[in-house]
Amino acid sequence: MKKCILAMLLCCSVCTVAQAAVQGMEVSYQANGTTLKGYIAYDDAIKKKRPAVLVVHEWWGQNEYARKRARMLAEMGFTALAVDMYGDGKVVDNPDDAARLAAEVRRNMPMAKARFEAGMQVLRNHETVEAGEMVAFGYCFGGGVALNMLRMGVDLKGVASFHGSLGTDNPAQPGKIWARIVSFSGDADPMISADNVVAFRKEMEAAGVNYRVVIYPGARHAFTNPDADELGRKFKMPVAYNAEADVDSWAQAVVFLHEVFGKDSCD
């Protein structure tokens, strides 16, 4: 597996060298009368249409971290949209406001689905995107959102969840999810317990889903975000950056993209 990952990263490093024209811009779109403000990134040096990736933000909102991940995907040859699940581009800087906004979305899953699908439509309509070729990457709150969108029947080819919540009130049903799933979690994350992982595995197995779970020893919540250490200290939250888990999960996500879209997807 490690040799495979290194080969994939080498492939995409070559792609990145050849693609030095990544464009990133804010886009506004609508869902049920609410204005949503996303951020789209793509390489305009690539002339052919390409697969697309939705990036679903952490509970802080669609901030610079989500935009950075969108640009990283654009550098690999994908078109990526960092979506807005809160409306009006809301971004917060404290856990109380973040918890309130995240809870509002979780309590109204039809609203969440409408906002998610509005982001999908932005990508479908973009001139660079190949029709039907779309996955979602979700982080923390966003990982849970992306997984729940699959459970609700949203048409994606795959979901990669990074330290995303695994629980649901709407478990996957047999024969209803055709997408691939990969979930990355840390075993020192109190927000995603070992019992949560066991329940998720049972749910996926019962539904016949093509899924994989990766657990990182010692990794805490938000392990992919370099700002997590400072946020943990400031708000006394059980979050921390873990460079090894961050690098490995991204490398495995690159492999996942090639599995979903084909080995030439970053050409």
Buried (B, 14 or more C-beta within 10 A) or exposed (E): EEEEBEEBBEBBEEBBEEBEEBBBEEBEBEBEEBEBBBBBBBBEEBEEBBBBBBBBBBBBBBBEBBBBBBBBBBBBBBBBBBBBBBBEBBBBEEBEBBEEBBEBBBEEBEBBBBBBBBBBEBBBEBEBBBEEBBBBBBBBBBBBBBBBBBBBEBEBBBBBBBBBBBBBEEBBEEEEBEBBBBBBBBBBBEBBBEEBBEBBBEBBEEBBBEBBBBBBEEBBBBBBBEBBBEBBEEEEBEBBBBEEBBEBBBBBBBBBBBBBBEEEBBE
